[in-house]
Amino acid sequence: MGAILEEIYDLVTQKAGLKGRTKLAEKTGLPRAKAADEEDSKELVAKFKKAASEIIGSDIEGLIGKG
């Protein structure tokens, strides 16, 4: 559970560092540890993708779900 959300957290951490990761937690209301336990619902994944794209400054759509 939460595999896509974890992947988004990893991507944001790679691209924007710890500050970006913290911003993602603030914007989504879910820290990484809790995101790992959540179900990858359409709504939650969309919320994370939107927040991550804003933090990184580019659309992450093509970067997620490749693994």
VEXDO-226170 format. One record per atom (N, C-alpha, C, O): residue number from 0; residue in one letter; atom name; x, y, z. Coordinates in Angstrom, 2 decimals. Layout:
# VEXDO-226170
zapa: NUM | nuke: A | marlo: CA | X: X | Y: Y | Z: Z;
...
END
This chain:
# VEXDO-226170
zapa: 0 | nuke: M | marlo: N | X: 0.84 | Y: -1.19 | Z: 0.00;
zapa: 0 | nuke: M | marlo: CA | X: 0.00 | Y: 0.00 | Z: 0.00;
zapa: 0 | nuke: M | marlo: C | X: 0.88 | Y: 1.26 | Z: 0.00;
zapa: 0 | nuke: M | marlo: O | X: 1.97 | Y: 1.27 | Z: 0.57;
zapa: 1 | nuke: G | marlo: N | X: 0.41 | Y: 2.28 | Z: -0.63;
zapa: 1 | nuke: G | marlo: CA | X: 1.11 | Y: 3.54 | Z: -0.66;
zapa: 1 | nuke: G | marlo: C | X: 2.37 | Y: 3.56 | Z: -1.51;
zapa: 1 | nuke: G | marlo: O | X: 3.20 | Y: 4.44 | Z: -1.36;
zapa: 2 | nuke: A | marlo: N | X: 2.51 | Y: 2.58 | Z: -2.41;
zapa: 2 | nuke: A | marlo: CA | X: 3.73 | Y: 2.49 | Z: -3.23;
zapa: 2 | nuke: A | marlo: C | X: 3.90 | Y: 3.72 | Z: -4.12;
zapa: 2 | nuke: A | marlo: O | X: 5.02 | Y: 4.22 | Z: -4.26;
zapa: 3 | nuke: I | marlo: N | X: 2.83 | Y: 4.19 | Z: -4.71;
zapa: 3 | nuke: I | marlo: CA | X: 2.91 | Y: 5.38 | Z: -5.59;
zapa: 3 | nuke: I | marlo: C | X: 3.21 | Y: 6.62 | Z: -4.75;
zapa: 3 | nuke: I | marlo: O | X: 4.00 | Y: 7.47 | Z: -5.16;
zapa: 4 | nuke: L | marlo: N | X: 2.58 | Y: 6.71 | Z: -3.60;
zapa: 4 | nuke: L | marlo: CA | X: 2.82 | Y: 7.87 | Z: -2.73;
zapa: 4 | nuke: L | marlo: C | X: 4.28 | Y: 7.89 | Z: -2.27;
zapa: 4 | nuke: L | marlo: O | X: 4.90 | Y: 8.95 | Z: -2.22;
zapa: 5 | nuke: E | marlo: N | X: 4.82 | Y: 6.73 | Z: -1.93;
zapa: 5 | nuke: E | marlo: CA | X: 6.23 | Y: 6.64 | Z: -1.55;
zapa: 5 | nuke: E | marlo: C | X: 7.13 | Y: 7.03 | Z: -2.71;
zapa: 5 | nuke: E | marlo: O | X: 8.14 | Y: 7.72 | Z: -2.53;
zapa: 6 | nuke: E | marlo: N | X: 6.77 | Y: 6.60 | Z: -3.90;
zapa: 6 | nuke: E | marlo: CA | X: 7.55 | Y: 6.94 | Z: -5.09;
zapa: 6 | nuke: E | marlo: C | X: 7.56 | Y: 8.46 | Z: -5.32;
zapa: 6 | nuke: E | marlo: O | X: 8.58 | Y: 9.04 | Z: -5.69;
zapa: 7 | nuke: I | marlo: N | X: 6.42 | Y: 9.08 | Z: -5.09;
zapa: 7 | nuke: I | marlo: CA | X: 6.34 | Y: 10.54 | Z: -5.23;
zapa: 7 | nuke: I | marlo: C | X: 7.22 | Y: 11.21 | Z: -4.18;
zapa: 7 | nuke: I | marlo: O | X: 7.93 | Y: 12.17 | Z: -4.48;
zapa: 8 | nuke: Y | marlo: N | X: 7.17 | Y: 10.72 | Z: -2.94;
zapa: 8 | nuke: Y | marlo: CA | X: 8.05 | Y: 11.26 | Z: -1.90;
zapa: 8 | nuke: Y | marlo: C | X: 9.51 | Y: 11.13 | Z: -2.29;
zapa: 8 | nuke: Y | marlo: O | X: 10.29 | Y: 12.07 | Z: -2.11;
zapa: 9 | nuke: D | marlo: N | X: 9.89 | Y: 9.97 | Z: -2.82;
zapa: 9 | nuke: D | marlo: CA | X: 11.28 | Y: 9.76 | Z: -3.22;
zapa: 9 | nuke: D | marlo: C | X: 11.69 | Y: 10.72 | Z: -4.33;
zapa: 9 | nuke: D | marlo: O | X: 12.79 | Y: 11.28 | Z: -4.30;
zapa: 10 | nuke: L | marlo: N | X: 10.81 | Y: 10.90 | Z: -5.30;
zapa: 10 | nuke: L | marlo: CA | X: 11.10 | Y: 11.81 | Z: -6.40;
zapa: 10 | nuke: L | marlo: C | X: 11.29 | Y: 13.25 | Z: -5.92;
zapa: 10 | nuke: L | marlo: O | X: 12.24 | Y: 13.93 | Z: -6.31;
zapa: 11 | nuke: V | marlo: N | X: 10.39 | Y: 13.70 | Z: -5.06;
zapa: 11 | nuke: V | marlo: CA | X: 10.49 | Y: 15.06 | Z: -4.52;
zapa: 11 | nuke: V | marlo: C | X: 11.77 | Y: 15.22 | Z: -3.72;
zapa: 11 | nuke: V | marlo: O | X: 12.43 | Y: 16.25 | Z: -3.79;
zapa: 12 | nuke: T | marlo: N | X: 12.12 | Y: 14.20 | Z: -2.95;
zapa: 12 | nuke: T | marlo: CA | X: 13.36 | Y: 14.26 | Z: -2.17;
zapa: 12 | nuke: T | marlo: C | X: 14.58 | Y: 14.36 | Z: -3.08;
zapa: 12 | nuke: T | marlo: O | X: 15.50 | Y: 15.12 | Z: -2.80;
zapa: 13 | nuke: Q | marlo: N | X: 14.58 | Y: 13.60 | Z: -4.18;
zapa: 13 | nuke: Q | marlo: CA | X: 15.69 | Y: 13.66 | Z: -5.14;
zapa: 13 | nuke: Q | marlo: C | X: 15.80 | Y: 15.03 | Z: -5.79;
zapa: 13 | nuke: Q | marlo: O | X: 16.89 | Y: 15.58 | Z: -5.92;
zapa: 14 | nuke: K | marlo: N | X: 14.66 | Y: 15.57 | Z: -6.20;
zapa: 14 | nuke: K | marlo: CA | X: 14.65 | Y: 16.81 | Z: -6.98;
zapa: 14 | nuke: K | marlo: C | X: 14.73 | Y: 18.07 | Z: -6.13;
zapa: 14 | nuke: K | marlo: O | X: 15.32 | Y: 19.07 | Z: -6.55;
zapa: 15 | nuke: A | marlo: N | X: 14.13 | Y: 18.04 | Z: -4.92;
zapa: 15 | nuke: A | marlo: CA | X: 14.02 | Y: 19.26 | Z: -4.12;
zapa: 15 | nuke: A | marlo: C | X: 14.59 | Y: 19.12 | Z: -2.71;
zapa: 15 | nuke: A | marlo: O | X: 14.51 | Y: 20.05 | Z: -1.91;
zapa: 16 | nuke: G | marlo: N | X: 15.16 | Y: 17.98 | Z: -2.41;
zapa: 16 | nuke: G | marlo: CA | X: 15.80 | Y: 17.79 | Z: -1.11;
zapa: 16 | nuke: G | marlo: C | X: 14.82 | Y: 17.71 | Z: 0.05;
zapa: 16 | nuke: G | marlo: O | X: 13.62 | Y: 17.53 | Z: -0.13;
zapa: 17 | nuke: L | marlo: N | X: 15.38 | Y: 17.85 | Z: 1.24;
zapa: 17 | nuke: L | marlo: CA | X: 14.58 | Y: 17.74 | Z: 2.46;
zapa: 17 | nuke: L | marlo: C | X: 13.53 | Y: 18.84 | Z: 2.56;
zapa: 17 | nuke: L | marlo: O | X: 12.43 | Y: 18.61 | Z: 3.06;
zapa: 18 | nuke: K | marlo: N | X: 13.87 | Y: 20.03 | Z: 2.09;
zapa: 18 | nuke: K | marlo: CA | X: 12.89 | Y: 21.13 | Z: 2.09;
zapa: 18 | nuke: K | marlo: C | X: 11.67 | Y: 20.78 | Z: 1.25;
zapa: 18 | nuke: K | marlo: O | X: 10.54 | Y: 21.03 | Z: 1.65;
zapa: 19 | nuke: G | marlo: N | X: 11.92 | Y: 20.20 | Z: 0.08;
zapa: 19 | nuke: G | marlo: CA | X: 10.83 | Y: 19.79 | Z: -0.79;
zapa: 19 | nuke: G | marlo: C | X: 9.98 | Y: 18.70 | Z: -0.16;
zapa: 19 | nuke: G | marlo: O | X: 8.75 | Y: 18.72 | Z: -0.24;
zapa: 20 | nuke: R | marlo: N | X: 10.65 | Y: 17.76 | Z: 0.48;
zapa: 20 | nuke: R | marlo: CA | X: 9.93 | Y: 16.67 | Z: 1.16;
zapa: 20 | nuke: R | marlo: C | X: 9.03 | Y: 17.23 | Z: 2.27;
zapa: 20 | nuke: R | marlo: O | X: 7.90 | Y: 16.79 | Z: 2.44;
zapa: 21 | nuke: T | marlo: N | X: 9.56 | Y: 18.20 | Z: 3.01;
zapa: 21 | nuke: T | marlo: CA | X: 8.79 | Y: 18.84 | Z: 4.07;
zapa: 21 | nuke: T | marlo: C | X: 7.59 | Y: 19.59 | Z: 3.49;
zapa: 21 | nuke: T | marlo: O | X: 6.49 | Y: 19.53 | Z: 4.05;
zapa: 22 | nuke: K | marlo: N | X: 7.80 | Y: 20.28 | Z: 2.40;
zapa: 22 | nuke: K | marlo: CA | X: 6.69 | Y: 20.99 | Z: 1.74;
zapa: 22 | nuke: K | marlo: C | X: 5.61 | Y: 20.03 | Z: 1.28;
zapa: 22 | nuke: K | marlo: O | X: 4.42 | Y: 20.32 | Z: 1.39;
zapa: 23 | nuke: L | marlo: N | X: 6.03 | Y: 18.87 | Z: 0.76;
zapa: 23 | nuke: L | marlo: CA | X: 5.06 | Y: 17.87 | Z: 0.31;
zapa: 23 | nuke: L | marlo: C | X: 4.21 | Y: 17.39 | Z: 1.49;
zapa: 23 | nuke: L | marlo: O | X: 3.00 | Y: 17.24 | Z: 1.36;
zapa: 24 | nuke: A | marlo: N | X: 4.83 | Y: 17.16 | Z: 2.61;
zapa: 24 | nuke: A | marlo: CA | X: 4.10 | Y: 16.75 | Z: 3.82;
zapa: 24 | nuke: A | marlo: C | X: 3.11 | Y: 17.83 | Z: 4.25;
zapa: 24 | nuke: A | marlo: O | X: 1.98 | Y: 17.54 | Z: 4.64;
zapa: 25 | nuke: E | marlo: N | X: 3.55 | Y: 19.09 | Z: 4.18;
zapa: 25 | nuke: E | marlo: CA | X: 2.68 | Y: 20.20 | Z: 4.56;
zapa: 25 | nuke: E | marlo: C | X: 1.50 | Y: 20.34 | Z: 3.61;
zapa: 25 | nuke: E | marlo: O | X: 0.36 | Y: 20.53 | Z: 4.05;
zapa: 26 | nuke: K | marlo: N | X: 1.76 | Y: 20.25 | Z: 2.31;
zapa: 26 | nuke: K | marlo: CA | X: 0.71 | Y: 20.43 | Z: 1.31;
zapa: 26 | nuke: K | marlo: C | X: -0.31 | Y: 19.28 | Z: 1.30;
zapa: 26 | nuke: K | marlo: O | X: -1.50 | Y: 19.50 | Z: 1.06;
zapa: 27 | nuke: T | marlo: N | X: 0.16 | Y: 18.07 | Z: 1.58;
zapa: 27 | nuke: T | marlo: CA | X: -0.74 | Y: 16.91 | Z: 1.50;
zapa: 27 | nuke: T | marlo: C | X: -1.33 | Y: 16.52 | Z: 2.85;
zapa: 27 | nuke: T | marlo: O | X: -2.35 | Y: 15.83 | Z: 2.91;
zapa: 28 | nuke: G | marlo: N | X: -0.69 | Y: 16.96 | Z: 3.92;
zapa: 28 | nuke: G | marlo: CA | X: -1.16 | Y: 16.60 | Z: 5.25;
zapa: 28 | nuke: G | marlo: C | X: -0.75 | Y: 15.19 | Z: 5.67;
zapa: 28 | nuke: G | marlo: O | X: -1.22 | Y: 14.68 | Z: 6.69;
zapa: 29 | nuke: L | marlo: N | X: 0.12 | Y: 14.57 | Z: 4.88;
zapa: 29 | nuke: L | marlo: CA | X: 0.57 | Y: 13.21 | Z: 5.20;
zapa: 29 | nuke: L | marlo: C | X: 2.09 | Y: 13.14 | Z: 5.15;
zapa: 29 | nuke: L | marlo: O | X: 2.69 | Y: 13.31 | Z: 4.09;
zapa: 30 | nuke: P | marlo: N | X: 2.73 | Y: 12.88 | Z: 6.28;
zapa: 30 | nuke: P | marlo: CA | X: 4.18 | Y: 12.65 | Z: 6.25;
zapa: 30 | nuke: P | marlo: C | X: 4.48 | Y: 11.33 | Z: 5.54;
zapa: 30 | nuke: P | marlo: O | X: 3.60 | Y: 10.50 | Z: 5.37;
zapa: 31 | nuke: R | marlo: N | X: 5.72 | Y: 11.14 | Z: 5.14;
zapa: 31 | nuke: R | marlo: CA | X: 6.10 | Y: 9.97 | Z: 4.35;
zapa: 31 | nuke: R | marlo: C | X: 5.73 | Y: 8.66 | Z: 5.05;
zapa: 31 | nuke: R | marlo: O | X: 5.21 | Y: 7.75 | Z: 4.42;
zapa: 32 | nuke: A | marlo: N | X: 6.00 | Y: 8.57 | Z: 6.34;
zapa: 32 | nuke: A | marlo: CA | X: 5.72 | Y: 7.33 | Z: 7.07;
zapa: 32 | nuke: A | marlo: C | X: 4.24 | Y: 6.96 | Z: 7.01;
zapa: 32 | nuke: A | marlo: O | X: 3.90 | Y: 5.78 | Z: 6.85;
zapa: 33 | nuke: K | marlo: N | X: 3.37 | Y: 7.94 | Z: 7.13;
zapa: 33 | nuke: K | marlo: CA | X: 1.93 | Y: 7.67 | Z: 7.07;
zapa: 33 | nuke: K | marlo: C | X: 1.47 | Y: 7.43 | Z: 5.63;
zapa: 33 | nuke: K | marlo: O | X: 0.56 | Y: 6.64 | Z: 5.38;
zapa: 34 | nuke: A | marlo: N | X: 2.11 | Y: 8.10 | Z: 4.69;
zapa: 34 | nuke: A | marlo: CA | X: 1.75 | Y: 7.91 | Z: 3.27;
zapa: 34 | nuke: A | marlo: C | X: 2.00 | Y: 6.47 | Z: 2.85;
zapa: 34 | nuke: A | marlo: O | X: 1.27 | Y: 5.92 | Z: 2.03;
zapa: 35 | nuke: A | marlo: N | X: 3.04 | Y: 5.87 | Z: 3.40;
zapa: 35 | nuke: A | marlo: CA | X: 3.37 | Y: 4.48 | Z: 3.07;
zapa: 35 | nuke: A | marlo: C | X: 2.26 | Y: 3.52 | Z: 3.49;
zapa: 35 | nuke: A | marlo: O | X: 2.10 | Y: 2.46 | Z: 2.89;
zapa: 36 | nuke: D | marlo: N | X: 1.50 | Y: 3.89 | Z: 4.51;
zapa: 36 | nuke: D | marlo: CA | X: 0.42 | Y: 3.03 | Z: 5.02;
zapa: 36 | nuke: D | marlo: C | X: -0.93 | Y: 3.30 | Z: 4.36;
zapa: 36 | nuke: D | marlo: O | X: -1.88 | Y: 2.54 | Z: 4.55;
zapa: 37 | nuke: E | marlo: N | X: -1.01 | Y: 4.39 | Z: 3.60;
zapa: 37 | nuke: E | marlo: CA | X: -2.27 | Y: 4.75 | Z: 2.95;
zapa: 37 | nuke: E | marlo: C | X: -2.47 | Y: 3.96 | Z: 1.66;
zapa: 37 | nuke: E | marlo: O | X: -1.51 | Y: 3.51 | Z: 1.04;
zapa: 38 | nuke: E | marlo: N | X: -3.72 | Y: 3.81 | Z: 1.28;
zapa: 38 | nuke: E | marlo: CA | X: -4.02 | Y: 3.19 | Z: -0.01;
zapa: 38 | nuke: E | marlo: C | X: -3.79 | Y: 4.23 | Z: -1.12;
zapa: 38 | nuke: E | marlo: O | X: -4.08 | Y: 5.41 | Z: -0.94;
zapa: 39 | nuke: D | marlo: N | X: -3.27 | Y: 3.78 | Z: -2.25;
zapa: 39 | nuke: D | marlo: CA | X: -3.04 | Y: 4.66 | Z: -3.40;
zapa: 39 | nuke: D | marlo: C | X: -4.36 | Y: 4.94 | Z: -4.12;
zapa: 39 | nuke: D | marlo: O | X: -4.56 | Y: 4.50 | Z: -5.26;
zapa: 40 | nuke: S | marlo: N | X: -5.25 | Y: 5.67 | Z: -3.47;
zapa: 40 | nuke: S | marlo: CA | X: -6.53 | Y: 6.01 | Z: -4.11;
zapa: 40 | nuke: S | marlo: C | X: -6.28 | Y: 7.04 | Z: -5.21;
zapa: 40 | nuke: S | marlo: O | X: -5.30 | Y: 7.78 | Z: -5.16;
zapa: 41 | nuke: K | marlo: N | X: -7.18 | Y: 7.08 | Z: -6.18;
zapa: 41 | nuke: K | marlo: CA | X: -7.05 | Y: 8.05 | Z: -7.29;
zapa: 41 | nuke: K | marlo: C | X: -6.94 | Y: 9.47 | Z: -6.76;
zapa: 41 | nuke: K | marlo: O | X: -6.11 | Y: 10.26 | Z: -7.21;
zapa: 42 | nuke: E | marlo: N | X: -7.79 | Y: 9.79 | Z: -5.80;
zapa: 42 | nuke: E | marlo: CA | X: -7.85 | Y: 11.15 | Z: -5.27;
zapa: 42 | nuke: E | marlo: C | X: -6.55 | Y: 11.52 | Z: -4.55;
zapa: 42 | nuke: E | marlo: O | X: -6.02 | Y: 12.61 | Z: -4.74;
zapa: 43 | nuke: L | marlo: N | X: -6.05 | Y: 10.60 | Z: -3.74;
zapa: 43 | nuke: L | marlo: CA | X: -4.84 | Y: 10.88 | Z: -2.97;
zapa: 43 | nuke: L | marlo: C | X: -3.62 | Y: 10.97 | Z: -3.88;
zapa: 43 | nuke: L | marlo: O | X: -2.77 | Y: 11.84 | Z: -3.70;
zapa: 44 | nuke: V | marlo: N | X: -3.53 | Y: 10.09 | Z: -4.86;
zapa: 44 | nuke: V | marlo: CA | X: -2.42 | Y: 10.13 | Z: -5.81;
zapa: 44 | nuke: V | marlo: C | X: -2.46 | Y: 11.45 | Z: -6.60;
zapa: 44 | nuke: V | marlo: O | X: -1.42 | Y: 12.08 | Z: -6.81;
zapa: 45 | nuke: A | marlo: N | X: -3.65 | Y: 11.87 | Z: -7.02;
zapa: 45 | nuke: A | marlo: CA | X: -3.78 | Y: 13.13 | Z: -7.75;
zapa: 45 | nuke: A | marlo: C | X: -3.34 | Y: 14.32 | Z: -6.89;
zapa: 45 | nuke: A | marlo: O | X: -2.66 | Y: 15.22 | Z: -7.37;
zapa: 46 | nuke: K | marlo: N | X: -3.73 | Y: 14.30 | Z: -5.62;
zapa: 46 | nuke: K | marlo: CA | X: -3.34 | Y: 15.37 | Z: -4.69;
zapa: 46 | nuke: K | marlo: C | X: -1.82 | Y: 15.42 | Z: -4.54;
zapa: 46 | nuke: K | marlo: O | X: -1.22 | Y: 16.50 | Z: -4.55;
zapa: 47 | nuke: F | marlo: N | X: -1.19 | Y: 14.26 | Z: -4.40;
zapa: 47 | nuke: F | marlo: CA | X: 0.26 | Y: 14.18 | Z: -4.26;
zapa: 47 | nuke: F | marlo: C | X: 0.96 | Y: 14.62 | Z: -5.53;
zapa: 47 | nuke: F | marlo: O | X: 1.95 | Y: 15.36 | Z: -5.47;
zapa: 48 | nuke: K | marlo: N | X: 0.47 | Y: 14.18 | Z: -6.68;
zapa: 48 | nuke: K | marlo: CA | X: 1.09 | Y: 14.57 | Z: -7.95;
zapa: 48 | nuke: K | marlo: C | X: 1.03 | Y: 16.08 | Z: -8.15;
zapa: 48 | nuke: K | marlo: O | X: 2.00 | Y: 16.69 | Z: -8.59;
zapa: 49 | nuke: K | marlo: N | X: -0.11 | Y: 16.66 | Z: -7.84;
zapa: 49 | nuke: K | marlo: CA | X: -0.27 | Y: 18.11 | Z: -8.00;
zapa: 49 | nuke: K | marlo: C | X: 0.70 | Y: 18.86 | Z: -7.09;
zapa: 49 | nuke: K | marlo: O | X: 1.39 | Y: 19.77 | Z: -7.53;
zapa: 50 | nuke: A | marlo: N | X: 0.74 | Y: 18.46 | Z: -5.82;
zapa: 50 | nuke: A | marlo: CA | X: 1.63 | Y: 19.12 | Z: -4.87;
zapa: 50 | nuke: A | marlo: C | X: 3.09 | Y: 18.94 | Z: -5.26;
zapa: 50 | nuke: A | marlo: O | X: 3.87 | Y: 19.89 | Z: -5.21;
zapa: 51 | nuke: A | marlo: N | X: 3.47 | Y: 17.73 | Z: -5.66;
zapa: 51 | nuke: A | marlo: CA | X: 4.85 | Y: 17.46 | Z: -6.05;
zapa: 51 | nuke: A | marlo: C | X: 5.24 | Y: 18.27 | Z: -7.28;
zapa: 51 | nuke: A | marlo: O | X: 6.35 | Y: 18.81 | Z: -7.34;
zapa: 52 | nuke: S | marlo: N | X: 4.35 | Y: 18.36 | Z: -8.25;
zapa: 52 | nuke: S | marlo: CA | X: 4.62 | Y: 19.13 | Z: -9.46;
zapa: 52 | nuke: S | marlo: C | X: 4.84 | Y: 20.60 | Z: -9.13;
zapa: 52 | nuke: S | marlo: O | X: 5.70 | Y: 21.25 | Z: -9.72;
zapa: 53 | nuke: E | marlo: N | X: 4.06 | Y: 21.13 | Z: -8.18;
zapa: 53 | nuke: E | marlo: CA | X: 4.22 | Y: 22.53 | Z: -7.76;
zapa: 53 | nuke: E | marlo: C | X: 5.58 | Y: 22.73 | Z: -7.08;
zapa: 53 | nuke: E | marlo: O | X: 6.26 | Y: 23.73 | Z: -7.32;
zapa: 54 | nuke: I | marlo: N | X: 5.96 | Y: 21.78 | Z: -6.24;
zapa: 54 | nuke: I | marlo: CA | X: 7.21 | Y: 21.89 | Z: -5.50;
zapa: 54 | nuke: I | marlo: C | X: 8.41 | Y: 21.81 | Z: -6.44;
zapa: 54 | nuke: I | marlo: O | X: 9.35 | Y: 22.59 | Z: -6.33;
zapa: 55 | nuke: I | marlo: N | X: 8.38 | Y: 20.86 | Z: -7.36;
zapa: 55 | nuke: I | marlo: CA | X: 9.50 | Y: 20.65 | Z: -8.27;
zapa: 55 | nuke: I | marlo: C | X: 9.53 | Y: 21.70 | Z: -9.38;
zapa: 55 | nuke: I | marlo: O | X: 10.59 | Y: 22.05 | Z: -9.88;
zapa: 56 | nuke: G | marlo: N | X: 8.35 | Y: 22.19 | Z: -9.75;
zapa: 56 | nuke: G | marlo: CA | X: 8.28 | Y: 23.20 | Z: -10.79;
zapa: 56 | nuke: G | marlo: C | X: 8.08 | Y: 22.64 | Z: -12.18;
zapa: 56 | nuke: G | marlo: O | X: 8.21 | Y: 23.36 | Z: -13.17;
zapa: 57 | nuke: S | marlo: N | X: 7.75 | Y: 21.34 | Z: -12.26;
zapa: 57 | nuke: S | marlo: CA | X: 7.42 | Y: 20.73 | Z: -13.54;
zapa: 57 | nuke: S | marlo: C | X: 6.51 | Y: 19.53 | Z: -13.29;
zapa: 57 | nuke: S | marlo: O | X: 6.48 | Y: 18.97 | Z: -12.20;
zapa: 58 | nuke: D | marlo: N | X: 5.78 | Y: 19.15 | Z: -14.32;
zapa: 58 | nuke: D | marlo: CA | X: 4.83 | Y: 18.05 | Z: -14.21;
zapa: 58 | nuke: D | marlo: C | X: 5.57 | Y: 16.73 | Z: -13.98;
zapa: 58 | nuke: D | marlo: O | X: 6.50 | Y: 16.41 | Z: -14.72;
zapa: 59 | nuke: I | marlo: N | X: 5.16 | Y: 15.99 | Z: -12.97;
zapa: 59 | nuke: I | marlo: CA | X: 5.83 | Y: 14.72 | Z: -12.65;
zapa: 59 | nuke: I | marlo: C | X: 5.12 | Y: 13.52 | Z: -13.26;
zapa: 59 | nuke: I | marlo: O | X: 5.57 | Y: 12.39 | Z: -13.06;
zapa: 60 | nuke: E | marlo: N | X: 4.06 | Y: 13.73 | Z: -13.97;
zapa: 60 | nuke: E | marlo: CA | X: 3.22 | Y: 12.64 | Z: -14.49;
zapa: 60 | nuke: E | marlo: C | X: 4.03 | Y: 11.54 | Z: -15.17;
zapa: 60 | nuke: E | marlo: O | X: 3.80 | Y: 10.36 | Z: -14.90;
zapa: 61 | nuke: G | marlo: N | X: 4.95 | Y: 11.88 | Z: -16.02;
zapa: 61 | nuke: G | marlo: CA | X: 5.72 | Y: 10.87 | Z: -16.75;
zapa: 61 | nuke: G | marlo: C | X: 6.83 | Y: 10.24 | Z: -15.93;
zapa: 61 | nuke: G | marlo: O | X: 7.49 | Y: 9.30 | Z: -16.39;
zapa: 62 | nuke: L | marlo: N | X: 7.05 | Y: 10.73 | Z: -14.72;
zapa: 62 | nuke: L | marlo: CA | X: 8.14 | Y: 10.24 | Z: -13.89;
zapa: 62 | nuke: L | marlo: C | X: 7.70 | Y: 9.23 | Z: -12.84;
zapa: 62 | nuke: L | marlo: O | X: 8.52 | Y: 8.62 | Z: -12.17;
zapa: 63 | nuke: I | marlo: N | X: 6.39 | Y: 9.08 | Z: -12.70;
zapa: 63 | nuke: I | marlo: CA | X: 5.85 | Y: 8.22 | Z: -11.64;
zapa: 63 | nuke: I | marlo: C | X: 5.21 | Y: 6.98 | Z: -12.26;
zapa: 63 | nuke: I | marlo: O | X: 4.60 | Y: 7.04 | Z: -13.33;
zapa: 64 | nuke: G | marlo: N | X: 5.36 | Y: 5.86 | Z: -11.56;
zapa: 64 | nuke: G | marlo: CA | X: 4.70 | Y: 4.63 | Z: -11.98;
zapa: 64 | nuke: G | marlo: C | X: 5.45 | Y: 3.85 | Z: -13.05;
zapa: 64 | nuke: G | marlo: O | X: 4.87 | Y: 3.04 | Z: -13.76;
zapa: 65 | nuke: K | marlo: N | X: 6.74 | Y: 4.10 | Z: -13.15;
zapa: 65 | nuke: K | marlo: CA | X: 7.54 | Y: 3.40 | Z: -14.17;
zapa: 65 | nuke: K | marlo: C | X: 8.11 | Y: 2.09 | Z: -13.62;
zapa: 65 | nuke: K | marlo: O | X: 8.54 | Y: 1.22 | Z: -14.38;
zapa: 66 | nuke: G | marlo: N | X: 8.12 | Y: 1.96 | Z: -12.28;
zapa: 66 | nuke: G | marlo: CA | X: 8.76 | Y: 0.80 | Z: -11.67;
zapa: 66 | nuke: G | marlo: C | X: 7.84 | Y: -0.23 | Z: -11.32;
zapa: 66 | nuke: G | marlo: O | X: 8.24 | Y: -1.27 | Z: -10.80;
END
